């Protein structure tokens, strides 16, 4: 086999490595926390947050249906209405809502840049041997 044929066969069997996924756990919030999408579900006094879709023990209007872009899943701390920081309704019937046990991030909010680069190379087959 000529060198070019070996290279072509080698290239045919190359497979790209799988993309590695990373999960970033966000335990602080930027600005007033309207974009906070972490999984904190505890208030500053240690109370558990009520699920946003639940009306027990506190009835409210801040539901996933009324705020579809606010990330109101589970019982995670959120800021759907522009308060000073993330908060939640509590599961304590005597305390309607509280701020969450989160701090403001010290570094600036990261910007996300998405770019795609595609490189296409073609190689002409080697001429047959004489």
Secondary structure as UniProt FT lines:
FT   HELIX           3..13
FT   STRAND          28..29
FT   TURN            31..32
FT   TURN            34..35
FT   STRAND          42..43
FT   TURN            44..45
FT   STRAND          48..49
FT   TURN            52..53
FT   TURN            64..66
FT   TURN            68..69
FT   TURN            74..75
FT   TURN            80..81
FT   STRAND          87..90
FT   TURN            93..94
FT   STRAND          97..100
FT   STRAND          103..104
//
